[in-house]
Amino acid sequence: MADEKVNTDPSDKKTSGDTPDTTTKPAEPKDDLVSSKHHLRVGRRTLDYTATTGRVVLRDEVYEDGTFTGFKPKAEMSLTSYVVDGEPDRPVTFAFNGGPGSSSVWLHLGLLGPRRVLMGDAGALLPPPYDLTDNAESLLAVSDLVFIDPVSTGYSRTLEGTKPETFHGYQGDIESVGELIRIWTSRHRRWMSPKFVAGESYGTLRGAALVEHLQTRHGMYVNGLMLISSVLDLSSIDFDKQRNDRAHALYLPTYAAIAHYHGKVARRSLKALLKEAEEYAAHDYPHVLARGNRLTAKERAAAVRKLASLTGLSEEYVDRADLRIEHWRFFGELLRDERRTTGRLDGRFSGPAGSAIAEEMDADPSHDAIAGPYAAAFNHYVRDELGYENDLPYEQISRRVHPWSFKDFEGRPIDVTPKLERAMRQNPHLQVHVAYGYYDGATPHFAAEDVIAHLNLPDELRANIEHKYYEAGHMMYVHEPSRQQQSKDLAAFVTRSSPAR
């Protein structure tokens, strides 16, 4: 629990006798950060740290007809930071989730932060109101932490009377998150600290582009990039917009893993099944799909049998699907005979189907399982333990960010691999950690592998990339054994990627 709470707003400098001027426009927004002191037991050590949470005002340099007209506020972005006391040169990790539209609550209270939510797991969920506990495996043991909520998520908002669309898109999102990182680094005098960026899901796409932005725009070179449930090229998981067969092949191993978990494939180990599915997805399956109606009846029948044996779906369904299994439909079809649907974020979860005849799942039971525990945990934690008060709803997943703008990619796939390639060429010391969940139906591991394998890098830079796999889903830390192993893997990555001092 907190020992003390302090208002750390540097702009709160009122003097006696001040009277409001009702003839002028409202005062500009100001930072409303609150700090508190805490302790965390990690092994035989006790970490004394300062937690700071609240909102920071972002400002723009405004020029009109080439004339500088001021440093004007544009948004208030919420963050929570954890800094170990008395160690000013520690590594620091800037972390966020994805969406677009997701707050950072998942990585914050699920994996990296000093406190974590207790919610149970697939098949053994705890009832509300849930609970929090110390996270002895927190990355705080080796790195200070800054959790960032992009505009319109968490408590982050644009200014009163302004529209948020500028921030609801690829470029505006990167620039605003990058600006918050620059401000935090400068105010805390951390330019000489090893720096890491950690993103999950769309946060990996943001993270890869953000590292290049930080290095190119601000000269802020980064030691490491953590890609958790990676998707750097959206065409790798796109069934519809590109009208190609790539995603059907790259999703196949994930379908196999989920079918294995639910006992829908012939008895064999997960490792053996994944090897078979990956080999077929890499070689024969793309050829089968590319042949179209040129397949002979014998070739088609063989492909139908193979896909049914790997996915747990009936041969009739695979045939009617024209050998192309779309992911939303798979989640609704696999357990249809039980009138249940599997999870998309985490295929280990299942729940009652809204309709036994629906073409696809009506809701994701894995998201349903985690939304409540994380909401309860954060809303309690931020007020009762961190001492921050705000009547705005903390937006876990904000729908206000849609439609998300990808105008920077008009006429071409949404792909940030050139940004990552540039960042690694620019800074050959940049290390990259990629984390995959076998039951992740949102960002399948084989698709992420394929994208990484096609990076245009020399061998010496390709050696900077490490891969870690978990028998879990999109938020692999929901699975307790995976959470513990992933915590060790990330701590080792940060330690190894930080220069000795």
ABEGO torsion letter per residue (X at the ends): XBABBBBABAABBBBBGBBBBAABBBBBBBBABBBBBBBBBBEABBBBBBBBBEBBBBBBBBBBGGBBAEBBBABBBBBBBBBBBGBAABBBBBBBBBOBGBBAAAAAAAAABABBBBAEBBGABBBOAEBBBBBAABAAAABBBBBBBBBGBEABBBBBGBBAAAABBAAAAAAAAAAAAAAAAAAAGAAABBBBBBBBEAAAAAAAAAAAAAAAAAGBBBABBBBBGBBABAAAABAAAAGBAAAAAAAAAAAAAAAAAAGABBBBBAAAAAAAAAAAAABAAAAAAAAEAABBAAAAAAAAAAAAAAAGBBAAAAAAAGGBBBAAAAAAAAAAAAGBBBBAABAABBBBBABAABABBABBAAAAAAAAAAAAAAAAAAAAAAGBBBABBBBABBAAAOBBBAAAABGBBBBAAAAAAAAAAABAABBBBBBBBAABAABBAAAAAAAAAABBBBAAAAAABBBBBBBBBABAAABAAAAAAAAAAAAAAAAAABBBX
